[in-house]
Amino acid sequence: MLQVQLIREHQEAYIKALQKRGLDAKAIFDRVLSFDEKRRATQADLDETLAQSNSFSKEIGILFKNGEPKKAALLKEKTTQLKERSKALQEEMNHIAQELQQELWTLPNIPHHSVPSGQNEQDNEVVFTEGDIPKLHEQAAPHWELAKTYDLIDFELGVKISGAGFPVYKDKGARLQRALITYFLDKNTAAGYTEYQVPHLVNEASGYGTGQLPDKEGQMYLVGEDQLYLIPTAEVPVTNIFRDTLLARKELPVQCTSYTPCFRREAGSYGAHVRGLNRLHQFDKVEIVRIEHPDNSYAALDQMVEHVKGLLQDLKLPYRILRLCGGDLGFTSALTYDFEVFSTAQDRWLEVSSVSNFETFQANRLKLRFKDSDGKNKFAHTLNGSALALPRVLASILENCQTPEGIKIPDVLVPYCGFDFIPLPKE
């Protein structure tokens, strides 16, 4: 969430920056600053009223002590009026604060200066590509056909149990899935990230804290009776561990990793691009989260990008990195790099990770501060990234590693899953 003081100080620069997102923020900023002026004026009126009431209360005690009850009674009547006025002013303050908060909720983060202008994913900037795209045999198939042929994933059984988008992993498919999760966690903890196991449901405050609410409310599953949301990513519960927290300067950076299932309604998704594992309502993901000093957050972002590159290099999957344009940038992000692996059987790139710096946007919502070396409490910078999202990684492994005889497992996963090859079943 943007800070009112910074909006006031950098209004023109912020308006220009948000144009990269295709947003004309002037009218919203005008309302924000108008509400803030009303809040300040009302607060000043309230403070003056309370001060006068306190002064009268002291005078009343002195008048009674000096034997002047009539004068004391007059002041007591005025004090009662002042208390009624202060109550009305407090209610007005609360109303203005709510209206101001609602305006601030609607404002996305300010894009970093390096974010390219653009309207959608077609305008994202490819900044790095690595790996050779394999040449497959003539009978090569997409992963949803391979999953059926090798009996690794049962999409129809998932429909029976829950509905479309809830696959059932079986035998070597389940073991390969578990191997990926454990491998990613081991690589993350070896890199200095502390592993957490977190709840898979969060309250409304957690959703607002990391910016899923109100922006993505329609994409989250809500357990209505208890007003809890199924998490769309481990980022939400992990980052909220530090909500309403004041960290010491020496505690930074904080580095966390967590595996969770993720739940997304993906309302309105349809077409060939959502077949198989390409887009699901429930999927597994390993996440990394960092809390950084503002002076170090972009160096930390670069480190996270290098870490995710290492995971894909180990899996020997062809991949590329994109810097997202303003029109494709997430609501909470200041700068995002997307990682995509190439699916040879589908002849298309599949997103497997987003690595983002949110600067103070989430920290302001979370009231996540640190005490700096100058003794002042300041908002920290938060970052997160997928390391990695499993469905499309698994899809790419199945498709890119297929041979006429079967599917070869990447070497780094063999110790985790216990097999190096999935042979083609005999008819």
CORPE-V880584 format. One record per residue. PSI is psi in whole degrees, -180 to 180 (999 if undefined). NEAR is the number of other ideal C-beta (glycine too) atoms within 12 Angstrom. D_CENTER is the distance of its C-alpha to the mean C-alpha in Angstrom with 1 decimal. Layout:
BEGIN
PSI:NEAR:D_CENTER  PSI:NEAR:D_CENTER
END
This chain:
BEGIN
137:38:12.5  149:43:15.5  135:25:18.5  -42:28:21.8  -42:16:23.9  -34:26:22.2  -43:33:22.4  -41:20:26.1  -30:14:26.7  33:19:24.9  -51:24:25.2  -42:15:26.9  -39:18:24.7  -41:31:21.5  -44:24:23.2  -43:21:24.2  -40:32:20.8  -14:34:19.1  -24:23:21.9  -27:32:20.2  -3:34:17.7  21:19:20.9  127:26:20.5  102:17:23.5  1:33:22.2  -47:19:25.7  -38:16:26.4  -44:26:23.2  -40:34:23.8  -42:18:27.4  -42:24:26.5  -49:35:24.1  -32:27:26.9  -45:21:29.5  -38:28:27.9  -38:30:27.4  -43:18:31.1  -42:22:32.1  -43:28:30.2  -44:21:31.9  -42:18:35.3  -39:28:34.9  -41:22:33.9  -42:16:36.9  -42:23:39.2  -45:27:37.9  -42:18:38.4  -41:18:41.9  -44:28:42.8  -39:23:41.7  -42:16:43.6  -40:22:46.7  -42:27:46.5  -39:18:46.4  -44:18:49.3  -39:27:51.4  -39:22:50.7  -41:17:52.2  -39:22:55.1  -44:27:55.8  -42:18:56.3  -42:16:58.7  -43:21:60.7  -40:18:61.2  -32:13:62.2  6:13:64.7  34:10:66.2  69:16:64.8  -32:15:63.3  -46:14:63.7  -37:19:61.7  -40:23:59.1  -39:16:58.9  -44:17:58.3  -34:26:55.4  -39:22:54.1  -42:16:54.0  -37:22:52.2  -40:27:49.7  -42:18:49.0  -40:18:48.4  -37:27:46.0  -40:22:44.0  -40:16:43.8  -42:22:42.7  -36:26:40.0  -43:18:38.7  -40:18:38.5  -37:27:36.8  -41:22:34.2  -40:16:33.5  -40:23:33.3  -45:28:30.9  -41:18:28.6  -45:18:28.8  -41:28:28.1  -39:22:25.1  -43:16:23.6  -40:22:24.4  -44:32:22.9  -43:25:19.7  -39:19:19.5  -43:28:20.0  -34:32:17.3  -30:28:14.7  -11:24:15.7  124:38:15.2  173:34:12.5  157:42:12.0  124:39:15.1  144:40:15.2  154:29:16.7  -23:17:20.4  -9:23:20.1  125:34:18.1  151:26:20.8  153:25:21.8  163:23:21.6  -32:19:21.1  -171:15:19.5  -22:22:18.9  -21:14:22.6  5:22:22.2  152:30:19.7  120:25:21.5  121:22:22.5  -13:24:22.7  140:23:23.7  139:19:25.4  145:23:26.9  146:25:28.9  135:13:31.7  120:24:31.3  152:23:33.7  119:13:36.6  161:24:36.8  168:17:40.0  -29:10:41.3  12:15:40.3  144:25:36.6  157:27:34.3  164:30:30.7  -31:39:28.7  -29:30:29.2  -40:22:33.0  -41:38:32.8  -36:40:31.0  -44:22:33.9  -43:25:36.6  2:31:35.6  50:21:34.5  -37:36:31.1  134:35:28.9  101:23:30.2  -36:32:28.4  -39:18:31.3  -37:20:31.2  -38:24:27.5  -41:15:28.6  -42:13:31.4  -45:15:29.3  -43:18:26.2  178:18:26.2  143:23:25.1  12:30:21.9  76:27:22.6  157:40:24.6  119:24:26.8  138:34:27.1  144:21:30.6  -118:21:32.7  -26:31:31.9  -42:37:28.8  -39:23:27.4  -38:23:28.7  -38:43:27.1  -47:37:23.7  -36:24:24.2  -43:33:25.4  -45:43:22.3  -49:36:20.1  -40:25:22.6  -47:34:23.1  -44:45:19.4  -43:34:19.2  -42:24:22.6  -38:31:21.7  -45:36:18.6  -33:23:20.7  -26:19:23.5  3:25:21.4  5:19:20.9  135:35:17.7  130:22:18.5  138:29:17.9  144:28:16.6  123:16:17.3  162:27:15.2  151:21:15.7  -1:27:14.7  143:25:14.9  159:37:13.3  175:23:14.9  -39:22:14.3  -37:21:13.7  -40:37:10.7  -41:38:9.2  -34:32:10.3  -41:36:9.3  -1:47:5.5  6:40:6.5  -30:39:6.7  139:30:10.3  6:25:12.5  -44:25:11.0  30:29:10.5  -41:20:13.0  -13:17:15.4  -3:27:13.2  144:34:12.8  128:31:15.9  126:25:17.5  94:17:20.2  -43:10:22.2  -34:6:24.9  -3:12:22.6  46:16:19.7  147:23:17.1  136:38:14.3  136:30:13.9  139:39:10.5  -14:41:8.9  153:46:7.5  -17:44:8.6  -38:47:5.5  -59:46:6.2  -36:37:9.9  -48:44:10.1  -35:44:8.5  -9:42:10.5  -32:29:13.5  14:34:13.9  140:29:13.8  45:16:17.2  140:25:18.1  113:23:20.4  152:29:20.5  150:17:23.6  -38:25:23.6  -15:12:24.9  -14:20:22.0  144:32:19.7  156:32:18.1  128:35:16.3  122:32:15.3  149:36:13.9  150:39:13.8  140:39:13.7  133:39:14.9  155:35:14.2  153:32:15.0  145:37:12.4  123:33:13.6  132:31:13.3  -31:24:16.1  46:27:16.1  133:15:18.6  -1:11:21.1  132:18:20.6  168:13:24.0  176:10:26.3  -29:14:27.2  -9:20:23.8  10:23:22.4  153:28:25.3  -127:36:25.1  3:41:21.9  -37:36:20.5  124:30:18.4  162:37:18.2  -27:28:17.3  130:31:17.0  165:40:16.3  145:36:15.9  143:43:13.4  129:45:13.5  149:46:10.5  139:49:11.1  137:47:9.6  143:44:11.8  122:43:12.9  157:38:15.5  139:32:18.3  -32:27:17.9  -17:18:20.9  -2:22:19.5  -34:33:15.8  -29:27:16.9  -38:19:19.3  -39:37:16.6  -43:35:14.6  -39:25:17.9  -40:27:18.4  -40:42:15.3  -44:35:16.4  -36:22:19.9  -46:36:18.7  -38:44:17.2  -42:32:20.4  -39:26:22.4  -45:41:21.1  -33:40:22.0  -41:21:25.3  -36:28:26.2  -9:39:25.8  42:27:27.9  136:41:25.8  133:29:26.2  166:40:22.9  160:29:21.9  133:33:19.1  139:33:18.2  119:36:17.1  140:40:15.4  170:30:17.5  -38:37:16.7  -18:24:17.2  0:30:14.7  137:43:12.0  154:35:8.6  -40:34:8.9  -11:44:6.9  145:39:8.1  -32:40:11.6  132:42:12.4  135:42:11.2  125:44:13.6  139:38:13.9  134:48:16.2  136:36:18.7  152:46:21.6  126:32:24.8  105:41:26.2  -39:30:29.9  -30:34:31.1  -12:31:28.9  49:15:29.4  160:22:25.8  140:30:22.7  126:42:19.8  131:36:16.2  -10:44:15.3  146:40:12.4  127:39:10.0  120:43:10.1  149:47:8.5  124:46:9.8  -2:49:8.4  -130:37:11.9  5:33:12.7  -50:42:10.5  -40:45:8.4  -36:45:11.5  -42:35:13.7  -40:38:12.1  -14:37:12.2  49:23:15.6  109:35:14.8  166:29:17.8  152:34:20.2  113:20:23.9  173:21:24.9  -20:13:28.2  4:9:29.7  -4:10:29.2  146:12:26.7  126:18:23.4  155:26:20.6  136:35:16.9  169:43:15.2  138:42:12.8  146:53:9.4  154:51:8.5  162:48:7.1  154:49:8.9  130:44:10.5  60:51:14.0  174:46:14.6  130:46:14.1  -40:45:17.6  -49:44:19.0  -25:43:19.6  -47:48:20.5  -43:50:23.1  -43:47:24.2  -37:45:24.9  -48:47:26.7  -43:47:28.9  -44:39:29.7  -22:39:30.1  9:37:32.0  144:37:34.4  170:24:38.1  -23:14:41.2  -17:16:41.7  -163:23:38.2  123:38:34.7  132:26:34.5  136:34:31.7  139:31:30.1  -39:18:32.1  -19:25:29.2  -17:38:28.4  -45:20:32.1  -23:15:32.3  -37:26:29.3  -18:30:30.5  7:17:34.3  151:22:35.4  -2:21:35.4  140:22:36.5  104:31:36.2  151:19:39.6  125:20:40.3  144:16:41.8  140:8:45.5  999:4:46.4
END
